[in-house]
Amino acid sequence: MKLSLPFIKKHPVVAVVRLSGAIGMAGRGSMSDTTLAPVLEKAFRKGKPAAVALEINSPGGSPVQSSLIGSRIRRLSDELDVPVIAFVEDVAASGGYWLAAAADEIYADDSSVLGSIGVISSGFGAHILLKRQGIERRVHTAGQSKSMLDPFSPEKKEDVARLEGLLADIHENFIAHVKNRRGSKLDHSQDLFTGEIWLARRAQELGLIDGIAHLKPKMQERFGDKVKFRRYGLRKPLWTRFGASLAQDAIAGLEERAAYARFGL
């Protein structure tokens, strides 16, 4: 049984949650609300942390999963009255910045890449290749929009217009989230929502982050040299350690590598 001695001063504890990788992609290392829920719940609820620090290194991913994870962070922070401070490593772009914006404060390294407040949809068109190979595409649907943007059929203007409308609506949700979280800190004389990326110093000037700092020294500055750190993160399931699902993980790894490569990383 653990004894609690009232006359012994307890040092403050900062719970550190690592949010690394693409968001909502297939593969064992991908972040989603489902996989992160128990991690975040434990980080906020175990003991009474002085703060929760987020270590973020993500090129983005699913807007829905980004929103779900960010909303969970805010609910726990508000419910338990625990401040959240984000520390960006290589990149917090697109959905990665969505997660950072869920924090009360954001700090980054001088060379961190931030921003990309936009929405992207990409794919391939293979209908010309199929035609050259003498392959006929046959699609039967109930509902005229069911085969929208089929990669094996010629692109239709009405399908593209429909997709652009969806992307614009998601973009507005992203913009509203950033404005709600960063508020008056943002430089409203600049258009920050074009999908552009910036290094940390410029991001600070634009109000997208609060400063240049690293996790440990910043937390020691705020909570004292005796502050303790309790780390939380995703654990690999036991079966994945024995080589299961290697093909799926390899594909997911390539997709994630491509996402990072967009930012020169």
C-alpha positions in Angstrom: 0.0 0.0 0.0 1.3 3.4 -1.0 1.5 5.9 1.9 0.9 9.6 1.4 2.8 11.9 3.8 1.1 15.3 3.9 4.3 17.1 5.1 6.3 15.9 2.0 5.9 18.3 -0.9 5.0 16.6 -4.1 6.7 17.9 -7.3 4.4 18.9 -10.2 3.9 16.3 -12.9 3.5 17.0 -16.6 1.8 14.3 -18.7 3.5 14.0 -22.1 1.4 12.5 -25.0 3.2 11.8 -28.2 1.2 12.4 -31.4 3.4 11.2 -34.2 2.6 10.1 -37.7 -0.2 10.4 -40.2 -3.8 10.7 -39.0 -6.4 8.2 -39.8 -4.4 6.1 -42.3 -4.3 2.3 -42.3 -1.4 0.7 -40.4 -0.6 0.0 -36.8 1.2 3.4 -36.2 -1.6 5.6 -37.5 -3.4 8.0 -35.1 -7.2 7.9 -34.7 -9.6 8.9 -32.1 -10.3 5.2 -31.2 -6.6 4.4 -30.7 -5.8 7.6 -28.8 -8.9 7.7 -26.6 -7.4 5.5 -23.8 -4.0 7.2 -24.0 -5.5 10.7 -23.6 -8.0 9.6 -20.9 -5.1 8.2 -18.9 -2.8 11.2 -19.4 -5.5 13.7 -18.2 -7.0 11.6 -15.4 -4.1 9.8 -13.8 -3.3 11.8 -10.7 -3.6 15.5 -11.2 -1.1 16.6 -13.8 0.0 20.3 -13.8 -0.4 20.2 -17.6 -0.6 17.9 -20.5 2.2 18.4 -23.1 1.6 17.2 -26.7 4.6 16.2 -28.7 3.4 16.7 -32.2 5.1 15.4 -35.4 2.4 14.9 -38.1 1.9 15.9 -41.7 -1.8 15.5 -41.4 -4.4 13.1 -42.7 -8.1 12.6 -42.1 -10.0 15.8 -41.2 -12.6 13.9 -39.3 -10.1 12.0 -37.1 -8.2 15.3 -36.6 -11.4 16.9 -35.4 -12.4 14.0 -33.2 -9.0 13.9 -31.5 -8.8 17.6 -31.1 -12.3 17.7 -29.6 -11.4 15.0 -27.1 -8.4 16.9 -26.0 -10.5 20.0 -25.5 -13.2 18.2 -23.6 -10.7 16.6 -21.2 -8.9 19.9 -20.7 -12.1 21.8 -19.9 -13.6 19.1 -17.7 -10.5 18.5 -15.6 -9.1 22.0 -15.7 -5.8 20.9 -17.1 -3.9 23.2 -19.5 -2.6 21.8 -22.7 0.6 22.9 -24.3 1.8 21.6 -27.7 5.4 21.2 -28.8 6.0 20.7 -32.5 8.9 18.7 -33.8 9.5 18.3 -37.5 6.1 19.2 -38.8 2.5 20.1 -37.7 0.8 20.6 -41.0 -2.8 20.2 -42.1 -4.4 17.8 -39.6 -1.2 18.0 -37.6 -1.7 21.7 -37.1 -5.4 21.0 -36.3 -4.2 18.9 -33.3 -1.7 21.6 -32.3 -4.4 24.2 -32.4 -6.4 22.2 -29.8 -3.8 23.2 -27.2 -3.9 26.4 -25.2 -0.3 27.3 -26.3 1.9 26.1 -29.2 5.7 26.1 -29.3 8.1 24.8 -31.9 11.7 24.4 -32.9 13.3 27.0 -35.2 13.2 24.6 -38.1 9.7 23.2 -37.5 7.3 23.4 -40.5 3.7 24.5 -39.7 0.5 25.5 -41.4 -0.9 23.9 -44.5 -4.4 25.1 -43.4 -6.2 23.6 -46.4 -7.8 20.5 -47.7 -6.5 18.2 -50.5 -7.9 15.3 -52.5 -5.7 13.4 -54.9 -5.9 10.4 -57.1 -5.1 8.9 -60.5 -7.0 8.6 -63.8 -6.4 5.3 -65.6 -9.1 5.3 -68.3 -6.6 6.1 -71.1 -4.3 3.2 -70.1 -7.3 0.8 -70.0 -8.4 1.9 -73.4 -4.9 1.3 -74.9 -4.9 -2.1 -73.4 -8.3 -3.0 -74.8 -9.9 -3.2 -71.4 -13.5 -2.1 -71.2 -14.7 -0.6 -67.9 -18.3 -1.6 -66.9 -20.0 0.1 -64.0 -23.7 -0.2 -63.1 -25.2 2.0 -60.4 -28.5 3.0 -58.8 -28.0 6.7 -58.2 -26.4 9.0 -60.8 -23.6 10.1 -58.4 -22.7 6.7 -57.1 -19.7 6.4 -59.4 -18.4 9.9 -58.9 -14.8 10.4 -59.8 -14.3 6.7 -60.7 -10.5 6.6 -61.5 -11.1 4.2 -64.4 -13.6 6.4 -66.2 -13.1 9.9 -67.8 -13.4 12.8 -65.3 -16.8 14.7 -65.4 -17.0 18.4 -64.8 -20.1 18.0 -62.5 -18.2 15.5 -60.4 -15.2 17.8 -60.0 -17.5 20.7 -59.0 -19.2 18.5 -56.4 -15.9 17.5 -55.0 -14.6 21.1 -54.9 -17.8 22.0 -52.9 -17.1 19.3 -50.4 -13.4 20.4 -50.0 -14.5 24.0 -49.6 -16.9 23.1 -46.8 -14.2 21.0 -44.9 -11.8 23.9 -45.4 -14.3 26.3 -43.7 -14.5 23.9 -40.8 -10.7 24.0 -40.5 -10.6 27.8 -40.7 -13.3 28.1 -38.0 -11.3 25.7 -35.7 -8.1 27.8 -36.1 -9.9 31.1 -35.6 -11.7 29.8 -32.5 -8.6 28.4 -30.9 -6.1 31.1 -31.8 -8.5 34.1 -31.9 -6.8 37.5 -31.5 -3.3 36.0 -31.7 -3.7 35.6 -35.4 -2.4 38.2 -37.9 -5.7 39.0 -39.5 -4.0 41.2 -42.1 -2.6 38.1 -43.8 -4.5 35.3 -45.5 -3.4 32.3 -43.4 -5.7 29.8 -45.0 -4.2 29.2 -48.5 -2.5 25.9 -47.6 0.9 27.6 -47.3 3.5 26.4 -44.9 6.0 28.4 -42.8 9.0 27.9 -40.5 8.4 28.5 -36.8 9.7 32.1 -36.6 7.4 33.2 -39.4 4.5 31.2 -37.9 5.1 33.0 -34.6 4.9 36.4 -36.4 1.6 35.3 -37.9 0.2 34.2 -34.6 0.0 30.5 -35.5 2.3 29.6 -32.6 3.3 31.3 -29.3 7.0 30.9 -29.4 10.2 29.0 -30.0 10.8 26.4 -27.2 11.5 22.8 -26.4 9.4 20.7 -24.1 11.6 20.0 -21.1 13.2 23.4 -20.6 9.9 25.2 -21.2 8.1 23.0 -18.6 11.0 23.4 -16.1 10.8 27.2 -16.6 7.0 27.1 -15.9 6.8 24.4 -13.2 10.3 24.4 -11.7 13.4 22.2 -12.1 11.8 19.4 -10.0 8.9 18.9 -12.4 8.4 15.2 -13.3 7.4 13.9 -16.7 5.0 11.0 -17.2 4.9 9.7 -20.8 2.0 8.2 -22.7 1.7 7.0 -26.3 0.4 4.4 -28.6 1.6 0.8 -28.0 2.0 -1.8 -30.7 -0.4 -4.7 -30.3 1.4 -8.0 -29.4 0.5 -9.7 -32.7 2.1 -7.0 -34.8 5.5 -7.7 -33.1 5.6 -11.1 -34.8 5.3 -9.9 -38.4 1.6 -10.0 -38.9 0.0 -7.5 -41.3 3.4 -6.7 -42.8 2.0 -5.9 -46.3 -0.6 -3.5 -44.9 2.0 -1.8 -42.8 4.4 -1.5 -45.7 1.7 0.2 -47.8 0.7 2.5 -44.9 4.4 3.3 -44.4 4.8 4.4 -48.0 1.7 6.6 -47.8 2.9 8.2 -44.6 6.4 8.7 -46.1 4.8 10.5 -49.1 2.8 12.7 -46.7 6.0 13.8 -45.0 7.8 14.3 -48.3 5.3 17.0 -49.3 7.1 19.2 -46.6 10.6 18.3 -47.6 11.0 15.8 -44.7 
